[in-house]
Amino acid sequence: MIGTGARALPSLLVQHDRWPFDASLVARRPIDVVCVGNALVDRLAHATPAEVRAVRLQPGGMTLVDGQRSREIERAFPSWSQVAGGSAANTAAGIASLGGSPAFAGAVGDDEDGRWYATDLERAGVRCSVARVASGEPTGVCHVLVTEQGERSMATSLGAAGDLPLTSVELVGVDRARAVYLEGYLLDPPLAAVTIERSLEMARSASTVVSLSLSDPLLVERHAQRVADLVYGGAVDLVFGNEDEALALTGAGSRREAIARLRRSGLAAVVTLGESGAVAVLPDEEILVPALQPPRIKDTTGAGDLFAAGCLWGVTHGLGPEESLRLGAFAAAEVISHLGARPVVNLRTAAAGLLLAR
């Protein structure tokens, strides 16, 4: 719930014992979360549902496109706003806005967009290990079309983002981080999928908490066995997904059944439920928190990314599941109140009066 008191965000190292993993082992490390994902220039524009259909995008979803299709979509709209994005980069920017110390690992092309990308993200407070790959591929671009109802439809041309090298992850400091956050979209490009394995290996060696975003229900279906192995095989401590992604992962026919199938020893699953809030699925309990609705929803782009940012800030600063999810709901409510997938206010200042129920 939102309060008006002048209470600061909860202090460091107030450890709660309900997460099924021990984040206190790494509490004094200098990096809160290393976020690993596709480095994409996000270009956003308003569109009508008819315009979304006209450029052959899946309403409300993400479509992988080649460079030619990407250029066609860009030419179809007169103006775009631009920010250094990608799902994991958005989460890193959210953690920085909360006063955290995030890092990001990704790959860009050796071009103007690539040179701009790291500068823009570092300006948001994110330490970057962004490799400029010499494959000849341009920096990846995600065109995001947002309707008046706030629905976003995305066309992603991965470009150089899919060539994420091992060195980018090895240099970013997984062994100096409290947690690592892996973007599920990395399962699509073969080279990036190898990098996931290296990230997991380094995290295990350093006792770093491992979190994974499911990213998209179609991605979960494309990589069903690999995602299941990651989530249920003990490689992941904390998994994030929305209701559709949870259904795709578990093969369940209902929300209730999906939640039941996610309850595993040693695993925490956070499932966002839209207007119904979010639930932390733990081995021995479920914790439901309500959604926070802004006066008007203008753009749902980044809602899941910012929810993860708030929750991960909580995990790495000693908060339990309920407090972490409430902070995630707060960050998500801010980002859907405006166009774009990054906060436009300082979240730490805005959340100073957030009363996190214990």
Secondary structure, DSSP 8 states (H G I E B T S, - for coil): -B--S---S--TT---S-SSS-GGGGTT-SEEEEEE---EEEEEEE--HHHHHHTT--TTSEEE--HHHHHHHHHTSS--EEEEE-HHHHHHHHHHHTT--EEEEEEEESSHHHHHHHHHHHHTT-EEEEEEE-SS---EEEEEEE-TTS-EEEEEE-GGGGG--HHHHHHHTGGGEEEEEEEGGGGSSHHHHHHHHHHHHHHHHHT-EEEEE---HHHHHHTHHHHHHHHHTTS-SEEEEEHHHHHHHHT-SSHHHHHHHH--TT-EEEEE-GGG-EEEE-SS-EEEE-----SS----TTHHHHHHHHHHHHHHTT--HHHHHHHHHHHHHHHTTSSSSS-SS-HHHHTTTB----
